[in-house]
Structures are given as structure tokens and as C-alpha cells.
Amino acid sequence: MSASAKDISLEEYHKLVPTCTLEERGHRIRFYTPSPHVKALVDTIFVAEPETIDWISHFDPEDIYLNIGANIGLYSLWATVSRHVQCYAFEPESLNYSILTRNIIYNDLGDRLIAYPAAIGDKSGFDQLHLTIFEYGETCHALGKKLNYANEPFEPVFSQGCYTTTIDELISSQTIPVPNHIKIDVDGIENKIIKGARETLKNPILRSLLIEVNGNSPRDISMIKDLEALDFIPVSYPPSPLAPIDSIYNVVFKRNKPET
């Protein structure tokens, strides 16, 4: 044990719970911040993806919001608190899910923000989540195949077991209601998630989606065309300063309203 470690008792150590409070636009949200990286994620929430904040600002109170790839819950909590929506968040990575759960508890949102430690894809069953790094708040992991966000092979530092399901199955089993809005940010299998949501996408209750896409990926280009065929109008935004490569950016899809 180091000299510095001896200067604090075990009881005192367990009381050291690093948190920060986000105060913005009349709202207060407390976040668990166990590392400098997680603290930076909270500090840059309105800078990293301003289009996501703007998209959320148009939600109506009591809307149903489905967040796939929720990470530590930044946009799940912001939407729940600022727009008073009912949120369902899915995050399979163990460290991020633990932070997400703490954040829900810290803000007393257990009845309005329900988080599941599961992945979403195009089929249901047990699978593996291949981690690029095992640290709080990290991303760019891979579900199923060991392929990174650029669809290139990589060697994971750890492969975590997880359960995968589909959006359509979540709704047909009445696990969640049909969402009004869906956010998908999963670093490479967004197209598979859309494939597993075919029935949901036809439902007019679903009004909009925000999806992270790779403009260099033929799969993502095809996915965009498929959504356009379902009468969703895409609007692309510049890449986030935190994006791993310049070809990765967010696209907001809004259902085309029929003329009256």
C-alpha cells in the first residue's frame, strides 16, 4: 500500500463518490463522474452534438423516447428532465450501464427513465460485446463480429457476454410502447438495428430518428435510402469534434407528414 493510501481510512474511501451537477436552462442534473473522461463528457454535452440537443428540444412532454447505445445516459437524462418524456435506454457495456444506473438513481428518475443492460440488433439471443477499451464512458465497441466502426477487424481487450434483442420484439412483447423518437448510436451496426425495426418504422406513432452514420459505408448509405423509402426525410449534420473519423456524423430523420 502506498503512503498516500494509508492517509485515508476504508470508510472515508467509500465516501468518495465523485459527482458533478449540470445546471443549464433552469434544469439541474447530477452525474456520477468516476474519471476525467466521464467528467469531460458531461462538460461538453452541449458542444459535442448540438444537433442532438436541438432534436430533443422539439420533443413533446410525455413523448416516448428510445435511446439505443445510451452510454452513461447524457442524452437520456437531458431529454427526461428537460422535456419530461418517458425514456427507455439500452446500454450493454457493463461500466457504462453502471454509471447510467447511478445517474438515474441520483436524479430520482426511476419511474421515467428505465435502463436495460442489453444490446439491440436484427435478431434476439445471447452474443458478445467486444470492447476496444475497458474504461468508464468509452465507446467504439463491437457487437457480434470483431469489426470496428470502420468495418475493419480489431483485437478486443475483452469480450463481454450480453443479450441482444430487436426493436420490433421489444414492442411486440410489450416491454416498451411504440416510441415517438429513436436515437441510435452504436458504432457500426445501426443498419442491423433498423433491419430489426421494420414493423415499428411503419407505425405513424414514430415521428423521428437520430442515427449516427458512416458516410463511407455502403451499408449506411443503403440504410438511409431504405428510410427514405419509408417516407422519412433525412437531414445531415457536420461531424462531431469527438467523432473518431470525419465520415461519421448524425442524421435526423423526420417522418414526412401527408398533406391535408
C-alpha positions as CSV (number, residue, x, y, z in Angstrom):
1,M,0.0,0.0,0.0
2,S,1.3,3.4,-0.9
3,A,1.9,6.1,1.7
4,S,-1.0,8.2,0.3
5,A,-3.3,5.3,0.5
6,K,-2.6,4.9,4.2
7,D,-3.7,8.5,4.8
8,I,-7.3,7.7,4.3
9,S,-9.5,5.1,6.1
10,L,-11.5,2.5,4.2
11,E,-14.7,4.1,5.5
12,E,-13.5,7.5,4.2
13,Y,-12.5,6.0,0.9
14,H,-16.0,4.6,0.3
15,K,-17.5,8.0,0.9
16,L,-15.5,9.4,-2.0
17,V,-18.1,9.4,-4.8
18,P,-17.1,11.9,-7.5
19,T,-20.1,13.7,-9.0
20,C,-20.8,16.9,-10.8
21,T,-24.0,18.8,-11.3
22,L,-25.1,20.1,-14.7
23,E,-27.1,23.4,-14.4
24,E,-28.5,24.5,-17.7
25,R,-31.6,26.3,-18.9
26,G,-33.3,26.0,-15.5
27,H,-32.5,22.3,-15.0
28,R,-30.2,20.5,-12.6
29,I,-28.9,17.0,-13.3
30,R,-26.4,15.2,-11.1
31,F,-23.9,12.9,-12.8
32,Y,-21.5,10.3,-11.5
33,T,-18.1,11.1,-12.8
34,P,-15.6,8.4,-11.8
35,S,-12.9,9.5,-14.3
36,P,-11.7,12.7,-16.1
37,H,-13.1,11.3,-19.4
38,V,-16.6,11.0,-17.9
39,K,-16.4,14.5,-16.4
40,A,-15.4,15.8,-19.9
41,L,-18.4,14.0,-21.5
42,V,-20.7,15.9,-19.1
43,D,-18.9,19.2,-19.6
44,T,-19.2,19.0,-23.4
45,I,-22.8,17.7,-23.7
46,F,-23.9,20.9,-25.4
47,V,-20.8,21.2,-27.6
48,A,-20.2,17.7,-28.8
49,E,-23.6,17.2,-30.6
50,P,-25.6,20.4,-30.7
51,E,-27.9,18.8,-33.3
52,T,-28.9,16.2,-30.7
53,I,-29.8,18.8,-28.2
54,D,-31.8,20.7,-30.8
55,W,-33.6,17.5,-31.8
56,I,-34.5,16.7,-28.2
57,S,-35.8,20.3,-27.7
58,H,-38.7,19.5,-30.1
59,F,-39.9,16.5,-28.1
60,D,-43.4,17.0,-26.6
61,P,-44.0,16.2,-22.9
62,E,-44.9,12.6,-22.3
63,D,-43.4,11.5,-25.6
64,I,-41.8,8.1,-25.7
65,Y,-38.0,8.3,-26.3
66,L,-35.9,5.2,-27.1
67,N,-32.2,5.6,-26.7
68,I,-30.0,2.8,-28.2
69,G,-26.4,3.0,-27.2
70,A,-27.1,5.2,-24.2
71,N,-23.6,5.1,-22.8
72,I,-23.6,6.9,-19.4
73,G,-27.0,8.5,-20.1
74,L,-26.2,12.1,-21.1
75,Y,-29.0,12.5,-23.7
76,S,-31.4,10.1,-21.9
77,L,-31.2,12.2,-18.7
78,W,-31.3,15.5,-20.6
79,A,-34.4,14.6,-22.5
80,T,-36.2,13.1,-19.5
81,V,-35.5,16.2,-17.3
82,S,-35.8,19.0,-19.9
83,R,-38.7,17.7,-22.0
84,H,-40.5,15.5,-19.4
85,V,-40.5,12.4,-21.7
86,Q,-40.7,8.7,-20.8
87,C,-37.3,7.3,-21.8
88,Y,-36.1,3.7,-22.4
89,A,-32.4,3.4,-22.6
90,F,-30.3,0.4,-23.7
91,E,-26.6,0.1,-22.9
92,P,-24.9,-3.3,-22.9
93,E,-21.4,-2.3,-21.8
94,S,-21.1,-3.0,-18.1
95,L,-19.2,0.0,-16.8
96,N,-21.3,2.5,-18.8
97,Y,-24.5,0.8,-17.6
98,S,-23.4,1.1,-14.0
99,I,-22.9,4.8,-14.4
100,L,-26.2,5.2,-16.2
101,T,-28.0,3.4,-13.4
102,R,-26.3,5.6,-10.8
103,N,-27.3,8.7,-12.7
104,I,-31.0,7.6,-12.8
105,I,-30.9,7.0,-9.0
106,Y,-29.1,10.3,-8.2
107,N,-31.8,12.2,-10.1
108,D,-34.8,10.2,-8.8
109,L,-35.9,9.3,-12.3
110,G,-36.6,5.6,-11.8
111,D,-40.3,6.0,-12.9
112,R,-39.5,8.0,-16.0
113,L,-36.2,6.6,-17.3
114,I,-35.8,2.8,-17.5
115,A,-32.5,1.4,-18.5
116,Y,-31.7,-2.1,-19.8
117,P,-28.3,-3.8,-19.9
118,A,-28.9,-5.2,-23.3
119,A,-27.9,-4.7,-26.9
120,I,-30.2,-4.1,-29.9
121,G,-29.7,-5.6,-33.3
122,D,-31.5,-7.6,-36.0
123,K,-32.1,-10.8,-34.0
124,S,-32.6,-12.0,-30.5
125,G,-30.2,-14.2,-28.5
126,F,-27.0,-14.3,-26.5
127,D,-23.9,-12.7,-28.0
128,Q,-20.6,-11.0,-27.2
129,L,-19.8,-7.3,-27.0
130,H,-16.1,-6.8,-28.0
131,L,-14.5,-3.9,-26.1
132,T,-11.9,-1.6,-27.6
133,I,-11.0,-0.4,-24.1
134,F,-12.3,-1.2,-20.6
135,E,-12.8,2.2,-19.1
136,Y,-15.7,4.4,-18.0
137,G,-17.6,6.3,-20.7
138,E,-15.8,4.7,-23.6
139,T,-17.3,3.8,-27.0
140,C,-16.5,2.2,-30.3
141,H,-17.1,-1.4,-29.1
142,A,-18.4,-4.1,-31.5
143,L,-21.4,-6.5,-31.1
144,G,-21.0,-10.0,-32.6
145,K,-18.2,-9.7,-35.2
146,K,-14.9,-8.2,-34.2
147,L,-15.2,-5.2,-36.6
148,N,-14.6,-1.6,-35.6
149,Y,-16.6,1.5,-36.6
150,A,-14.8,1.4,-40.0
151,N,-15.8,-2.2,-40.5
152,E,-12.1,-3.3,-40.0
153,P,-11.0,-6.3,-37.9
154,F,-9.6,-5.5,-34.4
155,E,-8.5,-7.4,-31.4
156,P,-10.7,-6.6,-28.3
157,V,-9.2,-6.1,-24.9
158,F,-12.1,-8.1,-23.5
159,S,-15.2,-9.8,-24.9
160,Q,-18.2,-9.3,-22.6
161,G,-21.3,-11.6,-22.8
162,C,-24.6,-9.8,-23.4
163,Y,-28.1,-10.4,-24.6
164,T,-29.4,-8.9,-27.8
165,T,-32.9,-8.2,-29.0
166,T,-34.7,-6.2,-31.6
167,I,-36.9,-3.1,-31.5
168,D,-39.8,-4.9,-33.1
169,E,-39.6,-7.7,-30.4
170,L,-39.4,-5.1,-27.6
171,I,-42.7,-3.6,-28.8
172,S,-44.5,-6.9,-29.8
173,S,-43.6,-8.3,-26.3
174,Q,-45.0,-5.0,-24.7
175,T,-41.6,-4.5,-23.0
176,I,-41.8,-0.9,-24.2
177,P,-44.5,1.1,-26.0
178,V,-44.1,2.3,-29.6
179,P,-41.6,5.2,-29.4
180,N,-42.2,8.6,-30.8
181,H,-38.4,9.2,-31.2
182,I,-35.4,6.8,-31.5
183,K,-31.7,7.7,-31.1
184,I,-29.2,5.1,-32.4
185,D,-25.5,5.4,-31.8
186,V,-23.8,2.0,-31.6
187,D,-20.6,2.4,-33.7
188,G,-21.3,0.3,-36.7
189,I,-24.5,-1.8,-36.6
190,E,-27.0,0.9,-37.0
191,N,-28.2,-0.8,-40.2
192,K,-28.9,-4.1,-38.3
193,I,-31.0,-2.2,-35.7
194,I,-33.1,-0.7,-38.5
195,K,-33.5,-4.1,-40.0
196,G,-34.9,-5.3,-36.7
197,A,-37.4,-2.4,-36.6
198,R,-39.3,-2.9,-39.9
199,E,-42.7,-3.1,-38.3
200,T,-42.0,-0.2,-35.9
201,L,-40.8,2.0,-38.7
202,K,-44.2,1.7,-40.5
203,N,-46.1,2.9,-37.4
204,P,-47.0,6.6,-37.7
205,I,-46.6,7.0,-33.9
206,L,-42.8,7.0,-34.6
207,R,-42.1,10.6,-35.7
208,S,-38.3,10.9,-35.8
209,L,-35.0,9.2,-35.5
210,L,-31.4,10.4,-35.0
211,I,-28.8,7.9,-36.2
212,E,-25.0,8.1,-36.3
213,V,-23.9,7.1,-39.8
214,N,-20.6,6.5,-41.6
215,G,-20.8,8.3,-44.9
216,N,-18.2,5.9,-46.4
217,S,-20.2,2.8,-45.5
218,P,-22.3,1.3,-48.3
219,R,-24.4,-0.3,-45.6
220,D,-25.3,3.0,-44.1
221,I,-25.9,4.7,-47.4
222,S,-28.4,1.8,-48.2
223,M,-30.0,2.2,-44.7
224,I,-30.6,5.9,-45.5
225,K,-32.3,5.0,-48.8
226,D,-34.4,2.4,-47.0
227,L,-35.6,5.0,-44.5
228,E,-36.4,7.5,-47.3
229,A,-38.5,4.8,-49.0
230,L,-40.5,4.6,-45.7
231,D,-41.2,8.4,-46.0
232,F,-38.6,9.7,-43.6
233,I,-36.8,12.9,-44.7
234,P,-33.1,12.9,-43.7
235,V,-31.1,16.0,-42.6
236,S,-27.4,15.5,-42.1
237,Y,-25.2,17.5,-39.7
238,P,-21.4,18.1,-39.6
239,P,-19.2,15.5,-37.8
240,S,-18.8,15.9,-34.1
241,P,-15.4,17.1,-32.9
242,L,-15.4,13.9,-30.9
243,A,-16.0,11.6,-33.9
244,P,-13.2,9.1,-34.5
245,I,-13.2,9.8,-38.2
246,D,-14.6,12.7,-40.3
247,S,-17.0,10.5,-42.3
248,I,-19.1,9.8,-39.1
249,Y,-21.9,12.2,-38.5
250,N,-25.5,12.3,-37.2
251,V,-28.6,12.3,-39.5
252,V,-32.0,13.3,-38.2
253,F,-34.9,11.5,-40.0
254,K,-38.4,13.1,-39.7
255,R,-41.5,11.4,-40.9
256,N,-43.0,13.2,-43.9
257,K,-46.4,14.4,-42.9
258,P,-49.1,13.8,-45.5
259,E,-50.7,16.9,-47.0
260,T,-54.2,17.7,-45.6
